[in-house]
Amino acid sequence: MALSFNYKGKKSSTPTEAQFHNIQRFQDTGAIAEAYTLTYFALDLESDPLSSLPESTPSDLRAILTRYRQVLDTPKGLPPPRSHDHAIVLHDGTSPVKVRPYR
């Protein structure tokens, strides 16, 4: 089985891309046990997501997105502790209710 590696748009000349039917044949004959796909992409964490908005974005929508930027940011951990945690309290020795879904 051959692999193909691309780095910054330049393709390596030695390995070739494996076709699906080749990988399937290898698996059917026991030549391989597992197959993986490796994908590389760079994250640009320093870029401003609002800068990539189209020019046609209305100014009032742009203002709202700017004002509530931290709400729309990608989470960077667990949420902060709340004043009340919700829980489902079960009695000792009980099991979850098993009921058939209804139409």
Secondary structure, 3 states (H helix, E strand, C coil): CCCCCEECCEECCCCCCCCHHHHHHHHHCCCCCCCCCCCCCCCCCCCCHHHHCCCCCCHHHHHHHHHCHHHHCCCCCCCCCCCCCCCCCCCCCCCCCCCCCCC
